[in-house]
Amino acid sequence: MNNNSEKLLGEWLQKVEQQLDLLLPADGTPPYPLHAAMRYSLFPGGKRIRPLFCLAACHAAGGSSDSALTAAAAVELLHSYTLVHDDLPCMDDDTTRRGKPTVHVQFGEAIAVLTGDALLTMAFEVASASPVNAAKIVTALARAGGSKGVIAGQVMDISAERPDEKTICAIHQHKTADLIAAAVETGALAADAAPDRQQALVRYGNATGLAFQIIDDLLDSDETAAAHKELSCLQVWSTEEARTHAAKYTAEAIHALAAFPPAKTAPLIHLAQSALNRTT
């Protein structure tokens, strides 16, 4: 089962890479600095987890990966915009991402701001071309990326000085879980899944997103350093408590898939378990 899931996910990853390459303006397209920066931010990419969630959800709901490929690309464009803006000096002030200088270091702060703007705008242009439920897919992404979603999480992240457990959980919800849940929702919409199936998949995505961010916090810092770095669940939980929460959310995610055919949900289960057990 895992081998089959890994094979499918590998095939889908290649499709996502090809789709993003086709969508992005070619090198040298005016205005050069902007399009060069957009490509720089997207390639080489990370693990493309969010678009894979989208495609795996479509598969679980009985759809074809091709019908969700446009939505998957839109999800990655939106995610990439958040990374470019998160790295800015006025936000997290990060100088490296994925082993290379961040966009504002490489191209300047003004181009970085405009690169994020362009990626976000392009995400909705791409999503609007989805072959199935395009308007609903656009709405799902807008809701996840808006002032009650990712942006809310970023505002809370930069303004919380002495976070408590409630604040940390809210930041996890909006900065990470909202977009992963939306990625799964867009996949369900691309498969034209029934409302109850959509809701079950969104529950899976939300729980997986919460677990994902807890593991990120564990990988980013230890308990001693956590109090001196950016916000982390390790400021309110021990390492053991954090791992317990992540395992609980992962179990909830897998349980949400109980009504689906096991063969169809294998890639989603593989993604959830891999997110929980990852070391990088």
C-alpha positions in Angstrom: 0.0 0.0 0.0 2.8 2.5 0.9 4.7 1.6 -2.2 1.7 2.3 -4.3 1.0 5.6 -2.5 4.6 6.7 -2.9 4.4 5.8 -6.6 1.2 7.8 -7.1 2.5 10.8 -5.1 5.8 10.8 -7.1 3.8 10.8 -10.4 1.6 13.7 -9.1 4.6 15.6 -7.9 6.0 15.5 -11.5 2.7 16.7 -12.9 2.7 19.6 -10.4 6.2 20.7 -11.3 5.4 20.6 -15.0 2.2 22.5 -14.5 3.9 25.3 -12.5 6.7 25.5 -15.1 4.1 26.0 -17.9 2.1 28.6 -15.9 5.0 30.8 -14.9 6.2 33.4 -17.4 9.3 32.2 -19.2 12.8 33.5 -18.2 13.4 36.9 -19.8 9.7 37.8 -20.0 9.3 41.5 -19.1 9.4 42.8 -16.5 12.5 40.6 -16.1 13.2 41.2 -12.3 9.6 40.3 -11.3 9.3 37.1 -13.4 12.8 36.0 -12.5 11.9 36.4 -8.8 8.7 34.5 -9.2 10.5 31.6 -10.7 13.3 31.9 -8.1 10.7 31.6 -5.4 9.0 28.5 -6.9 12.0 26.5 -8.3 13.5 24.4 -7.1 10.5 23.8 -4.9 10.0 22.1 -1.5 8.1 18.9 -1.1 4.9 20.5 -2.7 2.9 19.0 0.2 -0.1 21.3 -0.3 -0.7 20.5 -3.9 -0.2 16.8 -3.2 -2.9 17.1 -0.5 -5.2 18.5 -3.2 -4.5 15.8 -5.7 -4.8 13.0 -3.0 -8.1 14.4 -1.9 -9.4 14.4 -5.4 -8.3 10.8 -5.8 -10.0 9.8 -2.5 -13.2 11.4 -3.7 -13.1 9.3 -6.9 -11.8 12.1 -9.2 -8.9 12.2 -11.7 -5.7 13.9 -10.7 -5.9 15.8 -14.0 -9.1 17.5 -13.0 -7.4 18.8 -9.8 -4.1 19.8 -11.3 -5.1 23.4 -11.9 -6.3 23.8 -8.3 -3.2 22.1 -7.0 -1.0 24.6 -8.9 -3.1 27.5 -7.5 -2.6 26.2 -4.0 1.1 26.2 -4.4 1.2 29.7 -5.9 -0.8 31.0 -2.9 1.5 29.1 -0.5 4.6 30.5 -2.2 3.3 34.0 -1.9 2.9 33.5 1.9 6.5 32.3 2.1 7.9 35.3 0.2 6.0 37.8 2.4 6.7 35.9 5.7 10.5 36.2 4.9 10.4 40.0 4.5 12.3 42.1 7.0 9.1 43.6 8.4 7.8 40.1 9.1 10.1 37.2 10.1 13.2 38.8 8.5 14.6 35.5 7.2 17.6 35.5 5.0 17.6 31.9 3.7 14.9 29.5 2.5 15.4 26.0 1.1 19.1 26.5 1.3 19.4 29.7 -0.7 18.9 33.5 -0.1 15.3 34.6 0.3 13.7 36.6 -2.4 14.2 40.0 -0.7 17.9 39.2 -0.2 18.4 38.2 -3.8 16.2 40.8 -5.6 15.6 43.5 -3.1 12.7 44.2 -0.7 10.4 46.0 -3.2 10.6 43.3 -5.8 10.0 40.7 -3.1 6.8 42.5 -2.1 5.7 42.7 -5.7 6.6 39.0 -6.2 4.3 37.9 -3.4 1.6 40.1 -4.8 2.0 38.6 -8.3 2.0 35.0 -7.0 -1.2 35.6 -5.0 -2.9 37.3 -8.0 -1.8 34.5 -10.3 -3.1 31.9 -7.8 -6.7 33.1 -8.3 -6.3 33.5 -12.1 -5.2 29.9 -12.3 -7.9 28.6 -9.9 -10.5 30.4 -12.0 -9.6 28.1 -14.9 -10.3 24.9 -12.9 -12.5 22.6 -15.1 -14.9 21.7 -12.3 -16.3 24.0 -9.6 -14.0 26.8 -10.4 -15.9 29.5 -8.5 -16.1 27.3 -5.4 -12.3 26.6 -5.6 -11.6 30.3 -5.9 -13.8 30.9 -2.8 -12.1 28.2 -0.8 -8.6 29.6 -1.5 -9.7 33.2 -0.9 -11.3 32.3 2.5 -8.1 30.4 3.6 -5.8 33.1 2.4 -7.8 36.1 3.7 -8.1 38.2 6.9 -9.7 35.3 8.8 -7.2 32.7 7.5 -3.5 32.9 6.7 -3.3 36.7 7.1 -5.0 36.5 10.5 -2.4 33.9 11.6 0.5 36.2 10.4 -1.0 39.2 12.3 -1.3 37.1 15.5 2.2 35.8 15.0 3.9 39.2 14.8 1.8 40.8 17.5 1.7 38.2 20.3 4.3 39.0 22.9 3.5 36.5 25.7 1.5 33.8 23.9 -0.6 31.3 25.8 -1.9 27.9 24.6 -5.0 29.4 23.1 -3.0 31.9 21.1 -0.5 29.4 19.8 -3.3 27.0 18.7 -5.0 29.9 16.9 -1.8 30.8 15.1 -1.3 27.1 14.1 -4.9 27.0 12.9 -4.7 30.1 10.7 -1.1 30.1 9.5 -1.0 26.5 8.5 -4.1 24.4 9.0 -6.4 26.7 7.1 -4.4 26.5 3.9 -3.9 22.7 4.1 -7.6 22.2 4.8 -8.3 24.4 1.8 -5.9 22.4 -0.4 -7.8 19.3 0.5 -11.2 21.0 0.0 -10.1 22.2 -3.5 -9.3 18.6 -4.4 -12.7 17.4 -3.2 -14.3 20.2 -5.2 -12.3 19.2 -8.3 -13.8 15.7 -7.9 -17.2 17.2 -7.5 -17.6 15.2 -4.2 -20.8 15.1 -2.3 -21.1 17.7 0.5 -20.6 15.0 3.3 -17.5 13.7 1.6 -16.2 17.3 1.2 -16.7 17.9 4.9 -15.0 14.7 5.9 -12.0 15.6 3.8 -11.8 19.1 5.2 -11.8 17.6 8.7 -8.9 15.4 7.6 -7.0 18.4 6.1 -7.6 20.6 9.2 -6.4 18.0 11.7 -3.4 17.1 9.5 -2.5 20.8 9.2 -2.5 21.2 13.0 -0.2 18.2 13.4 2.0 19.5 10.6 2.7 22.8 12.3 3.4 21.1 15.7 6.0 19.0 14.0 7.4 22.1 12.3 7.8 23.7 15.7 9.6 20.6 17.1 11.9 20.6 14.1 12.7 24.3 14.3 13.7 24.6 17.9 14.2 22.9 21.2 12.6 23.7 24.5 15.5 25.9 25.6 15.7 27.9 22.5 12.0 28.2 21.9 11.6 31.1 24.3 14.1 33.2 22.4 13.0 32.5 18.9 9.7 33.0 16.9 6.5 31.7 18.4 6.4 28.0 19.0 4.1 25.5 20.7 7.2 24.6 22.8 6.6 27.8 24.7 3.5 26.3 26.2 4.0 22.5 25.8 6.9 20.2 26.5 8.3 18.2 23.7 6.4 15.1 24.8 3.1 17.0 25.1 3.6 18.5 21.6 4.2 15.0 20.1 1.1 13.7 21.9 -1.0 16.5 20.4 0.4 15.9 16.9 -0.3 12.2 17.2 -3.9 12.9 18.4 -4.5 15.2 15.4 -3.1 12.7 13.0 -5.4 9.9 14.4 -8.4 12.3 14.1 -7.4 13.0 10.4 -7.2 9.3 9.5 -10.5 8.6 11.4 -12.2 11.3 9.2 -11.5 9.1 6.2 -13.3 6.0 7.6 -16.2 6.2 5.1 -14.0 6.2 2.0 -12.7 3.1 0.2 -9.3 2.3 1.9 -7.5 2.0 -1.5 -8.6 5.5 -2.4 -7.4 7.1 0.9 -4.1 5.4 1.0 -2.2 8.4 -0.4 -3.9 10.8 2.1 -3.1 8.4 5.0 0.5 8.2 3.8 0.8 12.0 3.7 -0.6 12.4 7.2 1.7 9.7 8.7 4.7 11.1 6.8 4.0 14.6 8.1 3.9 13.3 11.6 7.0 11.2 11.4 9.2 13.6 9.3 12.6 14.6 10.5 13.2 17.5 8.1 
